[in-house]
Amino acid sequence: MERLWGLFQRAASCPNLMPTSPAQQQLSPRSSQTVYQRVEGPRKGHLEEEEEDGEEGAETLAHFCPMELRGPEPLGSRPRQPNLIPWAAAGRRAAPYLVLTALLIFTGAFLLGYVAFRGSCQACGDSVLVVSEDVNYEPDLDFHQGRLYWSDLQAMFLQFLGEGRLEDTIRQTSLRERVAGSAGMAALTQDIRAALSRQKLDHVWTDTHYVGLQFPDPAHPNTLHWVDEAGKVGEQLPLEDPDVYCPYSAIGNVTGELVYAHYGRPEDLQDLRARGVDPVGRLLLVRVGVISFAQKVTNAQDFGAQGVLIYPEPADFSQDPPKPSLSSQQAVYGHVHLGTGDPYTPGFPSFNQTQFPPVASSGLPSIPAQPISADIASRLLRKLKGPVAPQEWQGSLLGSPYHLGPGPRLRLVVNNHRTSTPINNIFGCIEGRSEPDHYVVIGAQRDAWGPGAAKSAVGTAILLELVRTFSSMVSNGFRPRRSLLFISWDGGDFGSVGSTEWLEGYLSVLHLKAVVYVSLDNAVLGDDKFHAKTSPLLTSLIESVLKQVDSPNHSGQTLYEQVVFTNPSWDAEVIRPLPMDSSAYSFTAFVGVPAVEFSFMEDDQAYPFLHTKEDTYENLHKVLQGRLPAVAQAVAQLAGQLLIRLSHDRLLPLDFGRYGDVVLRHIGNLNEFSGDLKARGLTLQWVYSARGDYIRAAEKLRQEIYSSEERDERLTRMYNVRIMRVEFYFLSQYVSPADSPFRHIFMGRGDHTLGALLDHLRLLRSNSSGTPGATSSTGFQESRFRRQLALLTWTLQGAANALSGDVWNIDNNF
């Protein structure tokens, strides 16, 4: 019995022989999971990041405590011992089997735990490739027990966001004068900087730029007169509000016959010419909408027009009686610079004392433009003769059909003057803990011509609310992996002047450090439809976040469910290209940073008060029928959760493979002309090969990320750098930023873009000679085509090469 008792004592002293319960074993995944541990002691109440390493729990039972299993001994070798009782002998024989059984149970439990935990990890695995939708996972340890997962961050964000006063901030901001350069704007700048300084931010500062802005001359207002057949100036047509004008219009006076040109698009002007009405030497009357004021004036200039009058057509806005409509005496404001930033210092930042070359932007028009009201437009339309306008060109101003013209002659005089004006951008920053030199940027325009409730008051209010919310989260232990940069822009109504000047001033830094830009401008223009104007890199992440935000006007539905109810193809319903008049456009097309701008819109109708003196809080509230707070809150939730994912995820959730689909769609348009090119001995094969290389490089990077060790910080940073620069790879390195600032081959402007190549190829069908090798100044030119094809192909090939990584992994053989 003494020997048996000793055997049991040895077994009890060796933990490797005793089976352990699940409560005694901590099963962790192989991959690392970022959590936050509540720290007791002097730093009680704070959360400290820790890394769980699953491989510690994976250690197997590699050794046993010493144990002798003796066989039968020869007779007489030692004194005879009493026989063991039968159950003890059986236990001794079964011990090895018990150990093996315990090992099998332990291994099975570990594998099950690993699979379950890895599936719930938001910052690892496939989330960078296809953004995970399982964000409602609740870990066993909640916030009160000391650890903070994605669901805890989401709950913390929504808790603090719900304490804000968005509606009051929108109302108060819309009541303040804030034209760029005004005394009211200077006071608002001080107040917003003070508000940021009161929050828990690491840095708050202001950048000042001295820019050339154009304003109307009170002593010499702009005018519009009838001119009789003898050329004598007659009755003046009253421009109801002399403050309404087109910044950056050409200065001077022009006289010409009036012609109606719909929205002033190139196809409208071509249709006009095809109907026998030539725009050359005439004044064009065009409607607000569809394209920007700057595009309308540029198109008119390209077709030889003398000047442009722009009016709001009532038929383009909601006729719903419960909703307010724009006054017929109200004109719409809009700048006409085809570009962004200060047009008198193109490509250079407008810091004080900086020496600039004596050159103006090529986007400045050479013809004058002036907004007019619907009442004045109706008087002009009644005088028009000539062909009846197409049915889709008709409006609701007259009781009879609109005619194209020409009509009586008019004299337009524009006396705007240029002024050097200081503008101020305000910045607040929360530094990241692991990648502080990588910035997730969110911004909103602060200035407005008029009340600007929808134009900038909503965005400013949401920006301030997000600053307050994230500051509260920091006070409660949250610290993002990457830095969060909050910016209030000045000079936005003059063509994103403040944001573009900042980008120009820090161009050499920002394309290396800025991860994503989120714009809050024009965020609430209705509540029926939701649009996201964005880079393809953000499409998958937007889809994921839409599934986490409740619809503001469809109870019980998420925004995603609201969208797919209308159109099962959610991206066709939601995703739109970035327009040039968005502050987000310069981030992508100029600097190569992926960007997004969210907008809630009215169903098939434009918000009627944008860029007018009627863009008040009261009118915005009426258009949304009391749902303004709910819609603004939905935008704040959407933007905030996007910021959390972008600043907190270990691997950046940017879908770098999406551009392969974009190229494929454009190649479908190019294929239409393959027969015409083949007849001339030309081919698009280089583009096809470059697209294939990009697809292969993207897939290779996916596989590298999937098979890598996620806890390796060096690898993680290397992958993040390659992912965040994908947008930059699509800026053509073969054109000068000074000559072609928007170098992006898909979203930019210039001969290097895919759009320009397609426009040139369309000339193959309109070439009068129709013979191979024929060229003309207005037709297809083979030398130009070859250059365009080379610029496009090598930019796309360069993107594939950069995505591939190291030079020894690149093969440039087509």
C-alpha positions in Angstrom: 0.0 0.0 0.0 2.9 2.3 0.7 4.1 1.9 -3.0 0.6 2.6 -4.3 0.2 5.7 -2.1 3.6 7.0 -3.4 2.5 6.4 -7.0 -0.6 8.6 -6.5 1.4 11.3 -4.7 3.8 11.5 -7.7 0.9 11.8 -10.1 -0.7 14.6 -8.1 2.6 16.5 -8.0 2.8 16.6 -11.9 0.3 18.9 -13.5 1.0 17.5 -16.9 -0.6 14.2 -16.0 -3.8 15.7 -14.6 -6.5 16.6 -17.1 -7.5 20.3 -16.9 -10.9 21.8 -17.3 -11.7 24.4 -19.9 -11.9 27.0 -17.2 -8.2 26.3 -16.4 -7.1 26.6 -19.9 -7.1 29.9 -21.8 -7.6 29.2 -25.5 -6.4 31.9 -27.8 -6.3 32.2 -31.6 -3.1 31.9 -33.6 -3.6 35.5 -34.8 -3.2 38.4 -32.5 -6.2 40.4 -31.3 -5.9 44.0 -30.1 -7.7 44.5 -26.8 -7.6 47.1 -24.1 -6.9 46.1 -20.5 -8.3 48.2 -17.6 -5.3 49.1 -15.4 -5.7 49.2 -11.6 -3.5 51.2 -9.3 -2.3 54.7 -10.1 -3.8 54.6 -13.6 -7.1 53.1 -12.6 -9.8 53.9 -15.1 -7.5 53.8 -18.2 -7.3 51.2 -20.8 -4.0 49.7 -21.7 -3.5 47.8 -24.9 -2.3 44.2 -24.7 -1.7 41.6 -27.3 -3.1 38.1 -26.9 -0.9 35.5 -28.4 -2.6 32.2 -29.2 0.6 30.3 -29.6 1.2 30.2 -25.8 -2.0 28.3 -25.4 -0.9 26.0 -28.2 1.9 24.5 -26.3 1.5 20.7 -26.1 2.3 18.4 -23.2 5.8 17.7 -24.2 7.0 16.0 -21.1 5.8 13.9 -18.2 6.8 13.6 -14.5 9.2 10.6 -13.8 7.3 7.4 -13.4 8.5 3.8 -13.4 6.4 1.1 -14.8 8.2 -2.1 -13.7 7.7 -5.5 -15.2 7.7 -8.8 -13.2 10.8 -9.5 -11.2 12.6 -12.8 -10.9 11.8 -15.0 -7.9 14.0 -14.4 -5.0 15.3 -11.1 -6.2 13.7 -9.2 -3.4 11.3 -9.8 -0.5 7.8 -10.6 -1.6 5.4 -7.6 -1.4 1.7 -7.9 -0.7 -0.5 -8.1 -3.9 -2.1 -4.8 -4.9 -5.8 -4.7 -4.7 -7.5 -5.3 -8.2 -8.8 -1.7 -8.8 -5.5 -0.1 -8.2 -3.7 -2.5 -10.6 -6.3 -1.7 -13.2 -5.8 2.1 -12.7 -2.1 1.7 -13.1 -2.5 -0.1 -16.4 -5.0 2.5 -17.7 -2.9 5.6 -16.8 -1.3 5.9 -20.3 -4.7 5.8 -21.9 -6.1 8.4 -19.6 -3.2 10.7 -20.5 -3.7 10.2 -24.3 -7.4 10.8 -23.9 -6.8 14.1 -22.1 -4.4 15.2 -24.8 -7.0 14.5 -27.5 -9.7 16.4 -25.6 -7.3 19.3 -25.1 -6.3 19.4 -28.7 -9.8 19.3 -30.0 -11.0 22.1 -27.6 -8.0 24.2 -28.6 -8.8 23.9 -32.4 -12.5 24.6 -31.8 -11.6 27.7 -29.8 -9.1 28.9 -32.4 -11.5 28.6 -35.3 -14.3 30.4 -33.3 -12.1 33.2 -32.1 -10.4 33.8 -35.4 -13.8 34.1 -37.1 -14.7 36.9 -34.7 -11.5 38.9 -35.0 -12.2 42.3 -36.6 -8.6 43.3 -37.1 -7.1 40.2 -38.7 -7.6 37.6 -41.4 -9.6 38.5 -44.4 -11.0 41.8 -43.2 -8.5 43.8 -45.3 -9.4 41.9 -48.4 -13.2 41.7 -48.0 -14.4 43.9 -45.2 -15.9 41.7 -42.5 -19.6 42.2 -41.8 -19.6 40.4 -38.5 -19.1 43.5 -36.3 -21.8 42.5 -33.8 -19.6 39.9 -32.2 -19.7 40.1 -28.4 -16.6 38.8 -26.6 -16.9 36.9 -23.4 -15.2 39.8 -21.6 -17.0 43.0 -21.9 -15.9 46.6 -21.2 -16.7 46.4 -17.5 -14.4 43.4 -17.1 -11.6 45.4 -18.7 -11.3 44.6 -22.4 -12.5 46.6 -25.3 -13.3 45.0 -28.7 -14.9 46.5 -31.8 -18.4 46.1 -30.4 -17.3 48.0 -27.3 -15.8 50.8 -29.4 -19.0 51.0 -31.4 -21.1 51.2 -28.3 -18.9 53.8 -26.7 -19.0 55.9 -29.8 -22.8 55.8 -30.1 -23.2 56.5 -26.4 -21.1 59.7 -26.5 -22.4 60.8 -29.9 -26.0 60.6 -28.5 -25.2 63.3 -26.0 -24.6 66.0 -28.6 -26.7 68.9 -29.8 -26.4 68.8 -33.6 -29.5 70.7 -34.4 -28.7 73.6 -32.2 -25.2 73.9 -33.7 -26.7 73.9 -37.2 -29.1 76.6 -36.3 -26.6 78.8 -34.6 -23.9 78.4 -37.3 -26.4 79.3 -40.1 -27.3 82.6 -38.4 -23.7 83.8 -38.4 -22.1 85.8 -41.3 -19.2 83.7 -42.6 -18.2 84.9 -46.1 -14.5 84.2 -46.6 -12.4 87.2 -45.4 -15.3 88.9 -43.5 -15.2 90.1 -39.9 -17.9 87.5 -39.1 -15.7 84.7 -40.4 -12.8 85.9 -38.3 -15.0 85.8 -35.2 -16.3 82.3 -36.1 -12.7 81.1 -36.7 -11.7 82.1 -33.1 -14.8 80.5 -31.6 -14.2 77.1 -33.4 -10.5 77.1 -32.5 -11.5 77.8 -28.9 -14.0 74.9 -29.1 -11.3 72.5 -30.3 -8.9 73.7 -27.7 -11.4 72.7 -24.9 -11.4 69.1 -26.1 -8.9 66.4 -25.4 -6.9 66.8 -28.5 -3.1 66.5 -28.8 -2.6 69.4 -31.2 -4.8 72.4 -32.3 -3.5 75.0 -34.8 -4.4 77.3 -37.7 -3.0 77.7 -41.2 -3.4 81.1 -42.9 -3.3 81.6 -46.6 -3.4 84.8 -48.6 -5.5 84.1 -51.7 -7.0 86.0 -54.6 -10.8 86.1 -54.3 -13.2 87.9 -56.6 -16.1 90.0 -55.2 -18.8 92.2 -56.8 -18.0 96.0 -56.9 -20.7 97.8 -55.0 -19.9 101.1 -56.8 -20.2 99.4 -60.2 -22.7 96.6 -60.1 -23.1 94.1 -62.9 -25.8 94.9 -65.4 -27.9 93.4 -68.2 -29.5 95.5 -70.9 -31.6 95.0 -74.1 -29.9 96.3 -77.2 -31.9 97.4 -80.3 -31.2 96.5 -83.9 -29.2 99.7 -84.3 -26.9 98.7 -81.5 -28.2 101.2 -79.0 -28.4 100.1 -75.4 -32.0 100.1 -74.2 -33.9 99.1 -71.1 -32.0 97.6 -68.2 -33.2 94.2 -66.9 -33.2 94.3 -63.1 -30.8 91.9 -61.4 -32.7 91.7 -58.1 -29.8 91.1 -55.8 -26.5 92.7 -56.8 -24.6 90.5 -54.3 -25.3 87.4 -56.5 -22.5 86.9 -58.9 -20.1 84.3 -60.4 -16.6 84.5 -58.8 -13.8 84.3 -61.3 -15.9 85.4 -64.2 -14.1 87.3 -66.9 -14.5 91.1 -66.5 -15.8 93.3 -69.2 -18.9 93.7 -71.4 -20.2 91.7 -74.3 -23.1 92.0 -76.7 -24.8 89.3 -78.6 -28.1 87.5 -79.5 -29.6 85.2 -77.0 -29.8 81.4 -77.4 -31.3 78.8 -75.1 -28.8 75.9 -74.5 -30.5 73.7 -71.8 -27.8 72.7 -69.2 -24.9 73.8 -71.3 -23.3 70.4 -71.6 -21.2 69.5 -74.7 -24.0 67.3 -76.0 -26.5 70.2 -75.6 -24.4 72.5 -77.6 -23.8 69.9 -80.3 -27.5 69.3 -80.5 -28.1 73.1 -80.7 -25.7 73.3 -83.6 -27.3 70.3 -85.3 -30.6 72.1 -85.2 -29.2 75.1 -87.1 -28.6 77.4 -84.1 -24.9 78.2 -83.8 -23.6 79.3 -80.4 -20.7 81.3 -81.9 -20.8 85.0 -81.0 -24.0 84.7 -78.9 -25.0 84.8 -75.2 -26.2 81.5 -73.9 -29.1 81.0 -71.4 -28.5 77.8 -69.5 -30.2 76.1 -66.5 -28.7 75.4 -63.1 -27.8 71.8 -62.4 -26.4 68.5 -63.8 -22.9 70.0 -64.2 -21.1 72.8 -62.4 -21.2 76.5 -63.3 -17.5 76.3 -64.3 -18.2 73.4 -66.7 -21.1 75.3 -68.3 -19.0 78.4 -68.9 -16.0 76.4 -70.2 -18.3 74.5 -72.6 -19.8 77.8 -73.9 -16.4 79.2 -74.4 -15.2 76.1 -76.3 -18.2 76.5 -78.6 -17.5 80.2 -79.3 -20.1 81.8 -77.2 -19.7 85.4 -76.0 -21.1 85.0 -72.5 -23.4 82.9 -70.2 -26.5 83.6 -68.2 -27.4 80.9 -65.6 -30.9 80.6 -64.1 -32.8 78.1 -61.8 -35.5 76.3 -63.7 -38.5 75.6 -61.4 -39.2 72.3 -63.2 -35.9 71.0 -61.9 -37.0 71.3 -58.3 -39.6 69.7 -56.2 -43.2 70.8 -56.9 -44.5 69.1 -53.7 -46.8 71.7 -52.0 -45.9 70.8 -48.4 -42.2 71.5 -49.2 -40.9 75.0 -49.7 -39.7 76.1 -53.2 -37.2 78.7 -54.3 -38.5 82.2 -54.9 -38.8 83.2 -58.5 -36.8 86.4 -57.7 -33.8 84.4 -56.4 -30.7 83.8 -58.4 -28.1 81.1 -57.6 -24.5 81.8 -56.7 -21.6 79.8 -58.1 -17.9 80.2 -59.1 -16.8 79.6 -62.7 -13.1 78.5 -62.2 -12.7 75.1 -63.8 -10.3 73.9 -61.1 -9.8 74.2 -57.3 -7.7 76.4 -55.1 -6.5 80.0 -55.7 -6.5 80.4 -59.6 -3.9 83.1 -59.4 -1.2 80.8 -57.9 -1.9 77.5 -59.6 0.2 74.6 -58.2 1.7 76.8 -55.5 0.5 77.3 -51.9 -0.7 80.9 -51.1 1.4 81.4 -48.0 2.2 85.0 -47.2 5.6 86.4 -48.6 5.8 83.5 -51.1 7.0 84.5 -54.6 4.7 83.3 -57.3 5.2 83.1 -61.0 3.1 85.6 -62.9 0.6 83.0 -64.3 -3.1 82.4 -63.9 -4.9 79.1 -63.9 -5.9 77.7 -67.3 -9.3 77.0 -65.8 -10.2 80.7 -65.6 -12.8 81.6 -68.3 -12.2 84.3 -70.9 -16.0 85.1 -71.2 -18.2 86.7 -68.6 -21.0 84.9 -66.7 -23.8 86.1 -64.5 -26.6 84.4 -62.5 -30.1 85.6 -63.0 -33.5 84.7 -61.4 -36.3 82.6 -62.9 -38.4 85.8 -63.4 -35.7 87.4 -65.6 -35.2 84.1 -67.5 -38.9 84.0 -68.3 -38.8 87.5 -69.8 -35.9 86.4 -72.0 -37.4 83.1 -73.0 -40.6 84.8 -74.2 -38.5 86.8 -76.7 -36.8 83.8 -78.3 -37.8 82.6 -81.8 -36.4 79.9 -84.0 -36.9 76.1 -83.6 -38.9 74.7 -80.7 -36.6 73.2 -78.1 -36.7 69.4 -77.7 -39.2 68.0 -75.3 -36.6 67.1 -72.6 -35.4 70.8 -72.8 -38.8 72.2 -71.9 -39.5 73.8 -68.5 -42.4 75.4 -66.6 -41.7 79.1 -66.8 -43.9 79.7 -69.9 -47.4 78.7 -70.8 -46.0 77.8 -74.3 -43.0 75.7 -75.5 -39.5 77.0 -75.1 -37.7 78.0 -78.3 -34.0 77.8 -79.0 -33.6 81.3 -80.5 -31.8 83.4 -81.5 -33.6 86.2 -79.8 -33.0 89.9 -79.2 -29.5 91.2 -78.5 -28.4 91.7 -74.9 -25.5 93.6 -73.3 -23.9 91.9 -70.3 -21.5 94.0 -68.1 -19.5 92.3 -65.3 -17.4 94.5 -63.0 -16.2 92.0 -60.3 -12.9 92.8 -58.7 -10.1 90.7 -57.3 -9.0 91.1 -53.7 -6.1 89.5 -51.7 -7.9 87.9 -48.8 -6.6 86.0 -45.7 -8.3 82.7 -45.1 -7.8 80.3 -42.1 -8.0 76.5 -41.9 -8.4 75.1 -38.4 -6.9 71.8 -37.4 -7.3 69.4 -34.4 -5.4 66.1 -34.0 -5.6 63.0 -31.9 -2.2 61.2 -32.3 -2.2 57.5 -33.1 -0.5 55.0 -30.8 1.2 52.7 -33.3 1.2 54.7 -36.6 1.1 58.4 -35.6 2.6 59.4 -38.9 -0.4 58.1 -40.9 -3.4 60.4 -40.8 -7.1 59.7 -41.3 -8.5 63.1 -42.3 -12.0 64.4 -41.9 -13.0 67.9 -42.9 -15.9 70.3 -43.5 -16.3 73.7 -45.2 -16.9 76.5 -42.7 -17.5 79.5 -45.0 -20.8 80.3 -46.8 -22.1 82.9 -49.2 -25.4 83.6 -47.4 -26.9 81.5 -44.5 -25.4 78.2 -45.9 -27.4 75.9 -43.7 -27.1 72.9 -46.0 -23.9 74.0 -47.7 -21.7 74.3 -44.6 -23.6 74.6 -41.3 -24.5 70.9 -41.2 -21.0 69.8 -42.0 -19.5 72.1 -39.4 -21.9 70.9 -36.8 -21.2 67.2 -37.5 -17.4 67.9 -37.5 -17.6 69.6 -34.1 -19.8 66.8 -32.7 -17.3 64.1 -33.9 -14.4 66.0 -32.3 -16.3 66.1 -29.0 -17.3 62.4 -29.3 -13.8 61.1 -30.1 -12.4 63.4 -27.4 -14.7 61.8 -24.8 -13.6 58.3 -26.0 -10.0 59.3 -25.5 -10.8 60.4 -22.0 -12.3 57.0 -21.4 -9.2 55.1 -22.6 -9.6 54.9 -26.4 -6.5 55.6 -28.5 -6.6 55.0 -32.3 -3.8 53.1 -34.0 -3.4 56.0 -36.6 -3.8 59.7 -36.1 -7.2 61.4 -36.5 -7.0 64.9 -38.2 -10.1 67.1 -37.9 -10.1 70.2 -40.3 -12.5 73.1 -40.7 -11.9 74.6 -44.2 -12.1 78.2 -45.3 -12.8 79.5 -48.8 -14.8 76.5 -49.9 -17.4 78.6 -51.8 -14.7 79.8 -54.1 -13.7 76.4 -55.3 -12.3 74.4 -52.3 -9.6 77.1 -52.0 -8.7 76.4 -48.4 -8.3 72.6 -48.8 -6.4 72.9 -52.1 -4.0 75.5 -50.8 -3.2 73.2 -47.8 -2.7 70.3 -50.1 -0.4 72.3 -52.3 1.6 73.5 -49.3 2.2 70.0 -48.0 2.1 68.0 -51.2 5.4 66.2 -50.7 4.3 65.0 -47.3 0.6 64.2 -47.6 0.8 61.6 -50.3 3.0 59.6 -48.0 1.0 60.2 -44.8 -2.7 60.8 -45.5 -4.6 57.5 -45.5 -8.1 58.6 -46.4 -10.1 61.9 -46.5 -13.8 62.0 -45.4 -15.8 65.1 -46.5 -18.8 66.3 -44.6 -19.8 69.0 -47.1 -23.3 68.8 -48.6 -24.1 65.9 -46.3 -27.8 66.7 -45.8 -29.7 67.9 -48.9 -32.8 65.6 -48.3 -33.6 62.3 -46.8 -34.9 60.0 -49.6 -31.7 58.7 -51.2 -28.2 58.2 -50.0 -25.2 58.7 -52.2 -21.5 58.2 -51.6 -19.1 60.0 -54.0 -15.9 58.0 -53.5 -12.8 56.3 -54.7 -13.3 52.6 -55.5 -10.9 51.7 -52.7 -13.5 52.6 -50.1 -16.5 50.9 -51.7 -16.3 47.6 -49.7 -15.8 49.5 -46.4 -18.8 51.8 -47.1 -20.9 48.7 -47.7 -19.9 47.2 -44.3 -20.5 50.4 -42.4 -23.9 51.0 -44.1 -25.0 47.7 -42.5 -24.3 49.2 -39.0 -26.2 52.5 -39.3 -30.0 52.7 -38.9 -32.0 54.4 -41.6 -33.2 57.9 -40.4 -36.6 57.5 -42.1 -37.2 53.8 -42.4 -37.8 52.4 -38.9 -36.3 49.0 -38.2 -34.0 49.1 -41.3 -30.3 49.8 -41.7 -29.2 52.2 -44.4 -28.0 49.2 -46.4 -31.4 47.5 -46.2 -33.1 50.8 -47.3 -30.8 51.0 -50.3 -31.1 47.3 -51.5 -34.9 47.5 -51.1 -34.9 50.1 -53.9 -32.1 48.4 -56.0 -30.5 45.0 -55.2 -27.3 46.3 -56.8 -26.5 48.5 -53.8 -23.3 50.1 -55.4 -25.2 51.1 -58.6 -27.7 52.9 -56.3 -25.2 54.5 -53.9 -21.7 54.9 -55.4 -21.0 58.0 -57.6 -17.8 59.5 -58.9 -16.1 62.4 -57.1 -17.2 65.8 -58.7 -14.6 68.6 -59.2 -16.7 70.9 -57.0 -16.2 68.7 -53.9 -13.3 69.3 -51.5 -12.7 65.5 -51.7 -11.9 65.7 -55.4 -8.4 67.4 -54.9 -7.4 64.8 -52.3 -7.9 62.0 -54.9 -7.2 63.6 -58.3 -4.4 65.9 -57.2 -2.7 64.2 -54.2 -3.7 60.5 -54.7 -5.5 60.0 -51.4 -8.7 58.0 -51.5 -11.7 60.2 -50.4 -15.4 60.1 -49.9 -18.3 62.6 -49.6 -21.6 61.5 -48.2 -25.0 63.0 -49.2 -28.6 62.4 -48.3 -30.7 63.7 -51.3 -34.3 64.3 -52.2 -35.7 61.6 -54.5 -35.0 62.7 -58.1 -35.1 66.4 -57.2 -32.3 68.8 -56.2 -32.3 70.7 -53.0 -33.6 74.1 -54.3 -31.8 76.5 -51.9 -28.2 75.5 -52.3 -25.9 78.5 -53.0 -28.8 81.0 -52.4 -29.7 83.4 -49.6 -32.7 81.1 -48.9 -30.5 78.3 -47.7 -31.6 78.8 -44.1 -32.1 76.5 -41.2 -35.9 76.9 -41.4 -36.1 76.0 -45.1 -33.8 72.9 -44.6 -35.9 71.8 -41.7 -39.1 72.2 -43.8 -37.6 70.3 -46.7 -36.8 67.4 -44.4 -40.2 67.7 -42.7 -38.7 67.7 -39.2 -36.2 64.9 -39.8 -33.1 67.1 -39.9 -31.7 65.9 -36.5 -32.2 62.2 -37.4 -30.5 62.6 -40.8 -27.6 64.6 -39.4 -27.2 62.0 -36.7 -27.1 59.2 -39.3 -24.3 61.0 -41.2 -22.4 61.5 -38.0 -22.7 57.7 -37.1 -21.7 56.7 -40.6 -18.6 59.0 -40.7 -17.6 58.1 -37.1 -17.8 54.4 -37.6 -15.8 54.8 -40.8 -13.2 56.7 -38.9 -13.0 54.0 -36.2 -12.4 51.3 -38.8 -9.8 53.3 -40.7 -7.9 54.5 -37.6 -8.2 51.4 -35.5 -8.0 48.3 -37.8 -4.5 46.7 -37.7 -4.6 46.3 -41.5 -6.2 49.1 -43.5 -9.6 48.1 -44.8 -9.1 49.4 -48.4 -10.1 47.1 -51.2 -7.1 47.5 -53.5 -8.4 44.8 -55.9 -11.4 47.0 -56.8 -9.5 49.0 -59.4 -9.1 45.8 -61.5 -12.9 45.9 -61.9 -12.8 49.6 -62.7 -10.2 49.0 -65.5 -12.2 46.1 -66.8 -15.3 48.3 -67.2 -13.4 50.9 -69.1 -11.8 48.3 -71.3 -15.3 47.4 -72.4 -15.6 50.9 -73.7 -12.3 50.7 -75.4 -13.2 47.4 -77.1 -15.8 49.2 -79.1 -13.1 50.8 -81.2 -10.8 47.8 -81.6 -11.9 47.2 -85.2 -11.3 50.8 -86.2 -7.8 50.7 -84.6 -7.0 47.4 -86.2 -7.8 48.8 -89.6 -5.1 51.4 -88.9 -2.6 48.9 -87.7 -3.0 50.0 -84.0 -3.9 47.9 -81.0 -4.9 48.2 -77.3 -3.0 45.1 -76.3 -0.7 47.0 -74.0 -3.6 48.3 -71.9 -5.0 44.7 -71.6 -1.6 43.4 -70.5 -1.1 46.2 -67.9 -4.6 45.5 -66.5 -3.7 41.8 -66.2 -0.5 42.6 -64.4 -2.4 44.8 -61.9 -4.9 42.0 -61.2 -2.1 39.5 -60.6 -0.2 41.9 -58.3 -3.4 42.6 -56.3 -4.0 38.8 -55.9 -0.4 38.2 -54.9 -0.6 40.9 -52.2 -3.8 39.3 -50.9 -2.1 36.0 -50.6 0.9 37.5 -48.9 -1.3 39.2 -46.3 -3.4 36.1 -45.7 -0.4 33.8 -45.1 1.7 36.3 -43.1 2.2 36.4 -39.3 -0.3 39.1 -38.3 1.6 40.0 -35.1 4.6 41.0 -37.0 4.5 44.8 -36.8 7.1 45.3 -39.4 5.2 43.3 -42.0 1.9 45.0 -40.9 3.3 48.5 -41.5 4.9 47.4 -44.8 1.5 46.1 -46.0 -0.3 49.2 -44.8 2.1 51.5 -46.7 1.5 49.5 -49.9 -2.2 49.5 -49.5 -2.6 53.2 -48.6 -0.5 54.4 -51.6 -2.6 52.5 -54.2 -4.5 55.6 -55.1 -1.3 57.5 -55.5 -0.1 54.9 -58.0 -2.8 56.0 -60.4 -1.4 59.6 -60.7 0.4 59.8 -63.9 4.1 60.3 -63.3 4.6 61.4 -66.9 2.9 64.8 -66.8 3.8 67.9 -64.8 1.7 68.7 -61.7 2.0 72.4 -62.6 0.6 71.8 -66.1 -1.9 69.0 -65.3 -2.6 69.2 -61.5 -5.3 66.5 -61.7 -3.1 63.7 -62.8 -5.3 60.7 -61.8 -5.8 58.6 -64.9 -9.5 57.8 -64.0 -10.7 60.9 -62.2 -8.4 63.6 -63.4 -8.5 66.1 -66.3 -6.1 66.2 -69.2 -4.8 64.3 -72.2 -3.3 61.6 -70.0 -6.7 60.4 -68.7 -8.7 57.4 -69.8 -11.6 59.8 -70.5 -9.5 61.8 -72.9 -8.4 58.7 -74.7 -12.0 57.6 -75.2 -13.0 61.0 -76.4 -10.2 60.9 -78.9 -11.2 57.4 -80.1 -14.7 58.6 -80.7 -13.3 60.9 -83.4 -12.6 57.7 -85.4 -16.3 57.5 -86.2 -16.5 61.2 -87.1 -13.3 61.5 -89.2 -14.5 62.8 -92.5 -11.9 61.1 -94.6 -12.4 57.7 -93.0 -9.1 56.5 -94.4 -6.2 55.0 -92.4 -3.5 57.5 -91.5 -5.7 60.6 -92.2 -5.2 63.4 -89.7 -6.7 66.8 -89.1 -6.7 69.4 -86.4 -10.1 68.4 -85.2 -10.1 64.7 -86.1 -8.3 61.6 -85.0 -4.5 61.9 -84.8 -2.5 58.8 -84.7 0.6 60.4 -83.0 -1.6 61.8 -80.3 -3.3 58.5 -79.8 0.0 56.7 -79.4 1.1 59.2 -76.8 -2.2 58.9 -74.8 -2.0 55.1 -74.9 1.6 55.2 -73.7 0.7 57.6 -70.8 -2.2 55.4 -69.8 -0.5 52.1 -70.1 2.6 52.9 -68.2 0.7 54.6 -65.4 -1.4 51.4 -65.0 1.7 49.3 -65.4 3.5 51.4 -62.7 0.6 50.8 -60.3 0.9 47.1 -60.9 4.7 47.3 -60.3 4.3 49.3 -57.1 1.7 46.9 -55.8 4.0 44.0 -56.5 6.5 45.2 -53.9 10.2 44.7 -54.4 11.9 45.3 -57.8 13.1 41.7 -57.9 9.5 40.5 -58.0 8.6 42.7 -61.0 8.4 41.6 -64.6 7.8 44.3 -67.2 7.7 42.0 -70.2 4.3 42.5 -72.0 
